[in-house]
Amino acid sequence: MSQPHPVDEHFLLVARSFPAKPASDRAAPVRDGSALTGDEVLGLFDAQLASRHLDLVARELGASRNGFYSIGSSGHEGNAGVAAALRPTDPALLHYRSGGFYLARSQQVRGLDAGIRDVLLGIVAAADEPIAGGRHKVFGNAELAVIPQTSTIGSHPPRALGVALAIERARKLAAPSTWPRDAITVCSIGDASSNHSTTVGALNAIAYTRHQGMPVPLLMVCEDNGIGISVRTPSGWVEAANAARPGVRYIAADGLDVVAAYTAATEAVEWVRSRRSPVFLHLSTVRLMGHAGSDVESGYRTPAEVAADLDRDPLLCTARTLSEAGILTPDEIVQRYDQMRARVREIADDAVTRPKLTSAAAVIAALAPRRPNWVAAEVAKSTADRDRVFSQNLPENEGPLTLAQAINRSLADVLAARANTLVFGEDVARKGGVYGVTRGLQKQFGSARVFDTLLDEQSILGLALGAGISGLVAIPEIQYLAYVHNAADQLRGEAATLQFFSAGQYRNPMVVRIAGYGYQKGFGGHFHNDNAVGALRDIPGLVIASPSRADDAAAMLRTCAAAATVDGTVSVFLEPIALYHTRDLHEEGDGQWMAPYEPPSRWADTHVPLGSARTYGDGSDLTLVTFGNGVPMSLRVAARLAQDGISVRVLDLRWLSPLPVGDLVAAAQATGKVLVVDETRRTGGVSEGVVTALVDAGFGGKLARVASEDSFIPLGAAANLVLLSEETIYSAARRLV
């Protein structure tokens, strides 16, 4: 046991000094004007006490090397009153100081001890911790409708808005939902994270959505302790920034007083639930014991400041309320406090004995489950109502289609076969997309399923995250590859981690369509001709599909949608802009870059599994390994080499993650000479991973690569100076052979 902490000592000292009051009825309101009874406040007090002692024990466990880095909730325990005002079926996305909330909700459903155990198992990284399974210390539990969050501040409000909108979308579509029809979403943040660009963007999106008259059943709770790590929040800033936000009601309350917090939260919850309209609930709190267990608070705060905050301890406020109401005597308060200490420590003693993760396989198991046989079966599903969906003009009867047309028709088939699927993004609805890829889909399926969003990639992906966790499947569009970098953390930190940090209990299935790559003629520059995929390729578990022609695009989109449905897979579907409307391969009018659309009876036979390549030709002299725009370029080079007497096969990777390593190695061994043709950049591009995969597999033949320059892509003809060219491919192939 470590030395008593000043917070601990101060509470006991002050509580003992309370004057004794006559005993009163615990079933009566604890205070004039309050709906809470003495018994109810006692329950909240227990949740607060448990949260405090968890913070203290976490520090002891850390000191003894049995626990890991943890951020405490001390000073924020008034948020237990917010939990009491909500239903335990209302989805909650919690700030990392919302321990009181979590324990109060556990009290409602599973009992307080279960919540204490959850937190302790997280602190010691036990494999049987019920949400992350030893992978992360986080507030989360599927039984409590608490969705686990990352440690990145402010990354979760876009998802929270998505969950709120998904509740309403499911109601409108009469679709199955993870949440009750009248549920509301609660999202808690801190004053520091309220300034993060992701949070500010989400708050704007909340107001923007409500301004349009759309229902937004969302309660945003800001737990304002006035400091972020060591940086002070200017006094009055949170109110100034949020009190007048259009369409969002602002309510302020003393978060140090659990009764006042409950009263304000009850008002806020009633408003959100009955009006389906958002509220920003601003709770004034205090931060005790520093930012985290390793934080040295004396480095940036004076002793006087720390002492003043000790007097504002929310546990003292609750204890004083109970004392003044005659519910507990000073001795009973101290006794209850010490009993909770013993209770938490007893559970902690057991928690440290629990087994830990012991293998890489165990760690990775929850990351991105793959059930290929189930996906293959799901791919074959279609609707019997296709004649009506396509107005008697079935795509398989249209003749050869372009890449853009095939994607459009397959999106329609996915929407028709799966009533819980949504397609949305900038310009995708009325306009049908910048390149016409989604043209006509809103007319076919209605504005509840195909709709335009505000021009904010974080909000687009946040909506997809919320939809997925709520039982829907989202197919959002990011208009250009360069734009996804504005919101990369929504994929990296939120989408890709959810199954990992919830042991598969939560998932956010989605297929993110992104128009990208270079070679776009007549309209360009870096932001419309972006070939940077490195930020996507290193995200664990993320599937990256990269079709180059119509038939592959249709089949691969069906695979991504099926994987989302079956396994909760998060996919990025990269569409080469320059090939959208390409019809010819070798010469004008040959139509060789178009392909017919397969009817549903052929979907099983033409299924393209994740991580499977496509081979063109059976040449024995050289293998060209490529993808995207590189496929038609390589095929034209192969024809030119054939005239030189060089026999070439072309391997289209099709999937950039997972790479089709088996097909890649087989194609390499077939010729013994490999040229990797990579339209992305030499540094951080796809070829680095391809070459490494071949080396790792023991390929001993000749190996070389060509790639675009390490440069942004300029306007006009200057783009050709930095992008990979067919002449470069041809010259490198001749040298290799």
N, C-alpha and C positions, 0 to 999 in steps of 0.2 A: 504494500500500500504506500502510495506517495504522500508527501506532506499536504495538508489541507490547502485548497486553493482559496485565495481571498474572496472569490465569489461565494464559495461554500461557507466560509467563516462569517461573512457579512450577513448572509441570509439568516443563519442561526442566531447571531447576535441581535439583530433587529427583531426577529420573530419573537424571541423570548421577552422583548420589552413591550409587546402589545398589552394594553390593559385588558383584563378579563371582563367578559360581558355575560349577561344572563343567557342561558340556553334558549333557543327558539326552534320553531317548527321547520324541519328541513324540507318539507313539502311546499312551503310557502315561498313566494318570490324572495330572492336573496337581497333585493334592493328595490326601492320604490321605482316604478316605471320599467322594471326589467321583467321579461318573461321567463328568465331562468330561475329555477328553484335552487334551494340550498343543496339538495342532492345532486342536481345537474352540475352545479359549480364544483362540487366535490369531485365528480367524475373528471371534469376538465382539469382540475388541480392535479389529480393523479397523473393525467397525461402530460401535464407540464413538468411535474416532478420527475417523471420517467425520462423525459427528454433531457432535462438538466443532468440527471445522474448518468445518462448515456454519454453526454459530453465529457463528464469528469472521468468516467471509466475508460472512454476512448483514449484519453491522454495517458492514463495509467498503462493501458495495453500497449500504446505506442512506446512508452518509456521502457517497458519490459520486452520490447520487440515481438510482441504477440499481436499487435495491431498495426494498421497502416495509416498513411496520411488521411486525415478526416477533417471536415469542416463542421463546426458545431452550430447548434441552433440557439445557444444561450442568448437571451435578450429578445428572442422572437417568439417565445412560447405562447404569446397571445393569439397566434394563428390557430391554436386549437379551437378558439371560438368560431373561426371561419368554417372549419370542418363540421362543427356542431350544427351550423346553419344550413349545410348542404345535405343531400342524400348520398349514401355510400355508393350509389350507382352512377353518380355524376362523374364523368371522367375528369381526372385531375393530373395536371402537369406541374410538378412542384419545384420551387426554388430549393436550393440545397440547404437552406436554413429552416425548412418547413417541417422540422421534426415533431413539433407539437401537433401540427395538423395530421401528420401520418399516424401518430399514436392515438389521437382522438378518433380517427376513422377506424383504425384497427379495433379500438374499444367497441365501436358500434357493431362490428361484424364478427370478429374472431376473438375478442378479448385483448386486454392490455398486454398480458405476458407474451402473446404471440407477436405483437408489434415490437416489443422490446427484443425478443429473440431475433426477429428479422434484421433489425438494425445491427445487433451485435455480430451476427453471422456475416454481415457485410463488412464490418470493421476488421474482422479477423480473416476475411477472404475465404470463408468455408465453402466447400463444394456444394453443400446442401442448403446454402442461402437461397430463399425461395424465388428470387427474381433473376439475379445475374449469375447465380451459381458460382460465386467466387471470382467473377471476372471484373467486378466493379463494385464500389461502395456507393449505393444509390437508394433513394426512396422509390420503391416500386413494388406493386403486387397486383396481379391480374384479378384476384378475388376482391380486392379493394378498389378496382378501377383506377389505380394509380399507375400512370405510364412512366417508366423510368426515363430519366434525362441524363444527358452528358454533363460534363463539368464545364463545358464552354458556356460562358455567361450569355444569356439572351438568345440562344440558338433555338429555343423551343416555342416562342410565341407564334411564328408562322404556322407551325404544326397545330398549335392550340386553335388558331382561327380556322384551320382546315378541319379540325374535329368538329367545331361548332357548326360550320357550314355543312359538313357531311351529315350531321344529325338531321338538319333541315332537308337536305337533298334526299336522304333515305325516306323521310316522311313524305316528301312530294312524289317520289317514285314508288312508294309502297314497297320498298326493297328491304330485305333483311339487314339489320344493323347490329353492331356490337352493343349499342347503348339503347336505353329506353327511349320511346318516342318523345317524351317530354323532358328528357335530360338536358342539363346545361353543362357547359365546359368551364372548369376553373383553371386558371394559369397564374402561378405566383412568380414574381420577379423581385429583385432588389432595386434599391435606388441607383446603384452603380450600373446594373445591367439595363435599367430603363433608358440609359444613354447610348447603349450599343446600337449600331446602325441596323442590325437585324431586328431588334425590338422596336426601334423607331419606325422602321418600314412596316412592321406588323401592325403597330398602332395606327399608322396611316391607312393601311389596308382595311382595318376594322372600321374606321370612320368612313372610308370610301365606300365600303360595301353597304354599311347602314344608310349612308346618304342616298344610295340608290333605292332604298326602301326594302332591301332584302333583310330577312330575319338573321340575327347574329346572336345566338344564345351563349354569350361568353362573359364570364366574370374575370377580369384582370385584377389581380391583387398585387399591389406594390408594398413590400415590407421595407420601409424606409428607415434605416438606422443611421443615415447621415454620413456613411463612410464606405469606401470601396477599397479593401486592403488597407492602404495608408492614405488614400486620396479622399479628401473631404468633398461631399456633395454640397454645393452652395445652399445656404438656408433658403427655403421657400421655392427651390428650383422645381422639384417634382410637381408641386401644385401649379406653379406658373406654366409648366410645359403641358399639363394634362387636364386642368380644370375646365378649359373652354374648348376641348376637342369636339368638333361637330358630330352629333349623333351618338356620343358616348357620355353617359351620365357619370358625373364625378361625385364620389362620396368619401369624406375623410373621417377618420376615427382614431382614437387613442389605442394603438395596438399593444400598449403596455397593460391595459385593463381588459382582461378577457371578457368581462361582461359587456363593456362598451364595444369591443370588437365583434362579439356575437350579435349585439343589437344592430350595428351597422351592416354586418354581413347578412343578417336576416332581411333587412330592408333591400339590400342589393340583390340577393338571391330571388326574392319575390318579384322584383322588377324584371330581372333577366328571364325568369321562368314564365311569367305571365305575359310579358310583352315581347319576348324573344328579341330583346334589345340589349346591347352591351353596357356594362358598368365598369368603371375604373375605381376600385376600392383602395384608397390610400391609407395605409396603417402606419402610424408613427411608432417606431420600435427603437431598440438600443442594441448595440453589439457588445456583448460581454466576452471576456477571455480572448480577445484578438480575432484575427481573420481565420486562423486555422491552428492546429496543434503545434506547428513548427514556427508560428509567428511570434516575433518578439515585439510586443505592443509598445514597450517603453521606448523603442527607437523612434517613434513618431507621435506619441501622446504623452502629455504631462501627467504626473501623479494626481494632480487635482482633477483633470478631466476623467481619468479612470475612476477616481473615488466618486465623482458626481454621478457617473453612470451606474455605479453599484447601488446608489440610492433609488435609481429608476427601475430596478430589477422587476420584471413582470411577475415573477413568483411571489415577491413581497406584496405586490398589489393584490394578487388573488388571495394570498394569506390574510392580508389586512381586511379584505372584503368578507372573508369567512369569519374572521374574528369579530368584526363589528356587527355582523348579522347574528352572532351568537351560535354559529354552526360548529366552530372549533375553538377551544381554548388555546392560549399560547403553547402550553405543554403538549396538547394534542397535535398542533401544527408541527412542532419539532419532532414529536414521535412519528408522525406520518412521513415526514421528510426522511428521517433515519431509516424507517422501515422500507421506504422505496429504495434507498441506497443499498440496503442489504438484498432486496429483491433483485435489483439490477446486477449486483455483483454475483449473486448466486447463478443467475442465468449466464453471466459472462464466464464464470468458471467452467461451465459446461461447453460454452461456445468455443473456447480455445482448444478443446479436445477434438473438435469436429474435423473430419478429413478435408484435405485441400486438393486442388487440382494437381495431378501428378504426371500428366503427359500432354504433349502438344496436341494429340488427337482429341483429348478431352476438352482442351481449351477451344479448339476450332470447331468442334461438333455442332455448336449452335449457330455458327456464323452464317452459313448459306446452305441449308439442306438441299440435296438434289435427289429427286426420285424420277429418273428419266422414263421409266416405263409408264408411270402415272401421267407424266407430261405428254408422252406420245399418245396415250388414250384420250387425253383432254384436247389435243390438237384436232382430233377427228370430229369433234362435236360441232354441229351447225344447227341452224334453225330450219324447221320445216316450212317456214313462212318466207323463204327467200324470194319467191316470185313477187310478193307484195313489197318487200324491202327494196328490191331493185326495179320495181315498176315493170315487171315482165321482161326487163332487159338484163338478163343474168350476165355477169362479167365473163364467164367461160364461153359465152357466145359472141363476145365482142371482137374476137380475133386477137392478134398480138398487141400487148400493151407496153407502154413505157414504164420506167421505174415509178414515176409519180402516180400514174394511173393505177398501177398494181398496189401501191401502198394505200391509195384511196379506197379501192375495192376491198382490200383485206381489212381495213379499219371498219368499213361498213359491215363486213361479215362478223368481225369480233363484237361489234356493238349489238348486232342482231342476235348472236348466239349467247351473249352474256348480258343480262339486263342490269347488272350492277356495275357496268363499265361506263366511265366518263371520259370524254375527249375535250380538252380545253387548253387555252393559252392565248397569246396575243394574236389577234386577227384570224383565229382559226374558224370562227363561226360564220358570220354574215359574208365576210370576204372569201373565206375558204382557204386562208393562208396566203402568204406572199407569193408562193409558187403554185397555188391551186391544189395543193395536195389534199386538203380537207374539204374541198368544194362540194356542196350539196349535202354534207352530213347533218348539219343542223336541220335542214328541211326534212330529211329522212327520219331523224330520231328526236327532234324537238330540242328546245333551249334548256331543258333540265339536264340533258345528257351531253350536249355539245354546245359550248359557250365560250365567249370571250372573257378575258381577265384584264385586270389593270396591267400596265407595263412595268412589271417588277418580278424578276426571276425568282427572288426569295419567296415572294407570296405565291407564285405559281407552284413551286416545289413544295411549299408549306401546305398548300391546299391538297396536293397529291399525297403528302404524308398523312394528313388528317383523314383523307378519304380512305386510304389503305388500312389504317388502324381501326377504322369504323366499319369495315366489312365491304367496302367498295374497291374496285380496281381502277386506278387512274392511268390515263394515257395523256400526260401533259406534253405540250410542245414548247421547246426553247427555240426561239426563232433562228438564232445563229450560234455556232459553236463558241464564238468569242464571248457570247453573253452568259454562258453557263458559269464562267469563272466569277461572275458577280455573286453567285449563289452556291459556290462549290461546297461550302460547309453543310448545306442542307442535304447534299448527297453523301458527303464524306462523314460528317459528324452525326447526322440524324438518320438518314435512310439506311445507310450501310451498317450502322451499329445496332439498330434496334433489336434484331433477332439475337445478336451476340450478347447484348446486355440484358436480355429478358429470357435467355435460355429458350428462345423460340415461342414464348407465350404471347408475345406481341409481334406483329409484323406489319410492314407497309408495302404491299405489292404494288408495283408500278412499272410502266414502260415509258421512259422519258425519250420522246422523239426529238432529235437535234439535227438540224440542217447544218452541214459543215464541209470541211476540206476546201481545197483550192481549185483553180482552173475555171472559175466562173468567168465568163466573158461578158464584157459590157457593163459590169457592175461589180466593183471589187474593193480593194483595200483590205487591210487586216481584219476589220470587224465583220466583213462579209465573206472573206476568204481566209478562214482560220484553219490551220492544220496542227494545232497543239492539242494532243490527247494525253500527254503525260499526267495531267492532274486527275484524269479518270482511270488510267491504267493501273495506278498503284493503290486503288481503293479495294481493300479485301472484300471478296464476295460479290462485287459489282460485276454484272454481265455486260459486255460491250459487244453489240451486234453491228456489223459493218457490211451490209449487202451492197452489191454493185450493179445488179441487174434485176429485172422485174420479177422473174419466177422465184429467185432466192429471197427477195424482199418480202413477197407475200408469205412464203413458207416460214421465214425467220420471224416475221411479226406474229404469226400464229403461235410459234414456239414461245416467244417472249410472253405473250398474253396467257398461254397455258401454264408456263412456269410461274407466272405471277399468281394465278389462281390456285395452283397445286402447292407450290412451295413458298409463296410469299416473296418470290424473287424480285430484286430491284435490277432493272435492265436499262441501259442506255442504247438507243437505236439510232446509230449515226447514219444519216442519209447524205450521200454525195450530191451537193447542189448541181454540180456541172453535169451530172448524169440523169437528173430528174426527167428531162424531156429528150434525151438522146435516143435516136432511133437507129442509127447506122453504126457499123463497126469499122469496116475497111474502106468503103467508098460510099458516096452519096446514093441513097436509094436502096441499099442492100437490106435494110431493116433487120440486121443481125443482132442489134442490141435491144430488141423487143422480144417479148415472150408471151405465150398464151397464159391465161389464168386457169388454174386447175379447178375442176368442180369438187365439191365436198367428198364425192366418192373416191377421189384420188388423194385427199389430204394425208391419209395415213401412209400411203405409199411414197409420197413426196416429202414427208416430214424431214426437216433439217434439225437434228438434235444439237443442243448446246455443244460447242467445241468440236464441230465437224467441218472439214474443209471440202472444197470442190476442185477437182482436177480437170484441166482441159488438155487433151492430147496424151500421147504415150511416148513422147520423145525420150531417147536414151542418152543424149549428149549433155543436156543441161536442164536444170530445174529453175524456173523463175518463181519465187515465192512473193506474193503480193496481196493486195486488198484494195477496195475502193476504186478510185480513179486509176490506180495502178493495174487493174485487171484488163480493161480494154487497151491500155497503153502496152502492156506486156504481150497481149495477144497479137497486136500489130507488129511488135518487135519480133515475136516468134515466127510470124509469117515471113518477115524480112530475112531472118536467120535461116529459115528453111530454104530460101532461094540461094543461100550461101552453102547449103549442104549440111547445116547444123540442125539436128533433131532436138526439139525443145518441148518440154511439158510445162504448163503453167498451173501453179497451185494458188487458188484463191482461199485465203485463210477464213474469210467470212466472219469469224469470231475473233476479236482482239483480246477478249478475256471471257472465259478461259481459252487460251490458245489451243488449237487442235494439234497438240504435240504428236500424237500417234500418226496422224495423216501427214504431218510435216516431216517426221523422220522417215516414213516410208517413201515419200516423194523424193527426199534427199538421197536416200540410199539407192533409189532406182537409177540415178544418173551419176552419183558420186561427185557432182559439181552443182553448187547452189549459188544463185545470185538473188539476194533479198532486195526487192524493189519497193522502196518505202517513200511514199509521197509526203510523210510527215518529216519533222526536223531530224537532223543527224543526231543531235543531243536530246535525249528524252523521248525519242520517237519509237515507233513500233519495232523497227529493225533490231534495236538493242535486245529486246526480249526474245525475238526470233533466233538471233545468233546465239544467245545464251542458252536457249532451249536445245538447240542442236549440239552445242558443246557439252552441255550437261548429259545429253543422251549418248555421248560418245561418238558422234559423227566425225569421221576422220578424213573426209574428202575435201575438195577445194571449196572454199567458202569466201564470199565477198558480199558487199552491200553497196547500194546507191541510195541516196536520200536527198531531200530538199535541204537548202542551206539553213543554218541557224539564224534565221532572220524573220522579222515580221514581213507580211506580204504587201508590197506597195501597189499603187493604182496602175491600171493600164498595162501596156506591154512590158513595163519594168518587172511585173510579176514573174514573167518567164525567165528572168535572170536569176531568180532564187528558187524557183520550183523545179522539181525533177522533170527532165524532158525525156522523150523517147530516144533522142540521139544519145543522151548519156547512158541510158539503159543498153542500147545497142552496142556502144563502144565498150562498156564494161563486160558485156556478155562475150564479145569477141576476145577480149583479153583473157577472160577466165577459161574459155575453151582452148 
